[in-house]
Amino acid sequence: MTTIPVTTWSLEQTSPGDLLPAAAPEGDVRIARAEVPSPEFSRFLYASVGGDIRWTDRLGWPYARWSEHLGRPGVETWVAYERGTPAGYVELEPQDDGVVEIVYFGLVPAFRGRGIGGHLLSYGAARAWDLAERWPGLPGTERVWLHTCSKDGPHAMANYQRRGFTLFDTKVEEETLRAAPGPWPGAYPA
């Protein structure tokens, strides 16, 4: 079994004023919330965005676990569409004491490098800051955080920093190297 060192960086914003929005990309790009919890759609987004960068932790989740997770108050999925086609997503999850984590964020490989990612991250971070407005009973957001790692795309860290996220923790751990699953076996070149 082959292992590789994986560096994980945790970044945060501690005020809505920290957000530095990206310009909206040209063309027909829109962002909409998936308001109906759908395990099928969420798993499609997860596998399509993370397949080539080895997102594997949720691939084994059964339908019931997806449904339970997506049904939690405050968990939101915001999807970027280009001309009606899903291009990427951001998933928000409230935690304790007014903290919101951007749990997943990314683009389907065919949509990377076109300015959609900065716009989607800006939009997702703004929605993390105003999450309590859509979910009565949740505390107001005091902090938004996320993590990225050395397996993510080469522009991920720079995008987070350009949006106003600052580094607060770094960890290096050995991880078992797994084949990139893609949205289906063999979808991406190895």
N, C-alpha and C positions, 0 to 999 in steps of 0.2 A: 504494500500500500504506500503510495507516494504522498508525502506531505509538502506543503509550501508555506512559507511565512506570509501572513496576511496582516497588513497594517490597517487598523480601523481608526478613523478620525471622527471625533464628535464635535459638532459645531452648534452654535446657538445665536439667537437674537433675544435680547432682553427688553426690547421696547418696539412698538410698531414703527417708530421713527428709524430703527436700524435698517428697515427694508429699503433696498435700492432697486426699484423695479427696472426690468429690461423693457426695451421697446417691443411693441407687438410686431410679429413677423408680417411680411407682405403676404397677400393672398387670402384665401378663404379659410382662416383658422379661427375656431371658436372653442371655448371651454365651457363645459356644462357638468353639473353635478349629477351623478348616477343616484337618483333619489330612492329608487327601489332596490333594496339589497338583493343582489343577484350573485350567488356563488359561481354560477357558470361564467358570467361576464367578468367577475373579478379574477377568477382563475385564468381566463383567457388573457387578460391584461398582464397579470403576473408572469405567466409563461412567455408571452410574446415580448415583453419588455426585458425580462431578466434571463431569458433562455441562453443568450450568448455570453452573459457575464456571470453565469453559474449561481443564479438565485435558485436554491433548492429547498430551503427550509419549509416552505408551504406546499410543495408539490405532493406530499403524502397526506395532506389534510383531507379527511372525508368531507362530504357535502355538509353534514351536520355541524362540523367545526367552522367551516366557512360561513355558514348561515348564522351561527351564534356570534362569531366575531363581527360580521357586517351589521348585525342587528343591535349591537351595543350603542347606547345613546352617545352621540357625538362622533362616532366613526363615520368618516365621509370619504367618498371617492370622487375626484374631479378629473374629468377626461378631456384631453385636447383632441379635437377633430380637425383634419384638413380635408376640405371638400367632402365632408360626411364620413370619412374613414378614421377610426380610432388611431391616433398617432402616439399617444402616451398618456400617462396618468400620474396623479399624486394622491396618496392615501394619508388622511389625517386621523390621529387617535389621541383623544384627551387622556391625560394622566392625572395624578393627584395635584392639588394646590394650584390650579390654573396653568399647568404645563400641557402643551400640545406637542406631540411628536409627529414629524413628517416621517412616517414609517417606511413608505415606498415612494419613489419618484423616478421616472425615467421615460424614455421614448422607445418605441419600436425601432429596430435598427434602420429601416428604410427612411425614417423621418429625422434621423440625427444629422446635425451639422447644418440645419436650415433656419436656425433662430427660434425654433419652437420651444426648446428646452428652457431658455432663460425666461421666456414669457410665461410658460407653464409654472415654473418654480416661483416666479413673482406672484402669480395669481394664487397658487397654493399657499404660499406663506401669508398672503393677505387674508385668505380664508381661515387660516389657523388663528390669526389675530382676532378675527370677528366671529369665531366659532360659537361663542356663548349667545350671540344674537339669534342664532338659528336653533339653539337648544336650551330653552328655559330650564333652569335648575343647575346648569353647569356654571362653574365660576368663570369670571372674566379671565382671559388669557394674560398671563404674566411673563411667559417665556415660551419660545418656540425652538425646538431643537431637532437635530437629525444626525445621522452618521453616514459616512461613506467609507469605502475601503479600497485597497489597492487592486481589487478585482473589477471595480467599476470603470467606466469609460475614462479615457485620458483627460477629458475636459470637465469632469464632475466637480472636483475640488475648486477649480477656478470659477465655475459657474456659481457655486455656493458662496464663495467669498465675494464675487461681484454683486451678489444680491444682498450683501450685508451680514452674512453669517460669519461669526468669529470662532476660531478653534479654542476648545476648552479641555480636550483630552485626546491622547493618542495611546493606542495599545497595539502590540504585535503578538500574534498567536500563530501556532502551527495549525494548519487546517488540511484535512484530507483532500487531495486533488480529485475532483470528479469531472467527468465529461460534461461539456455544456449541452444541456438537453434541448434547447430551442423550444419553440411552441409545440413541436412534435419531433420525434427522433430523426436526426439527420437534417434538420431544417437549416442549420448554419454550418459552414465549413469548420473543421476542427482547428 
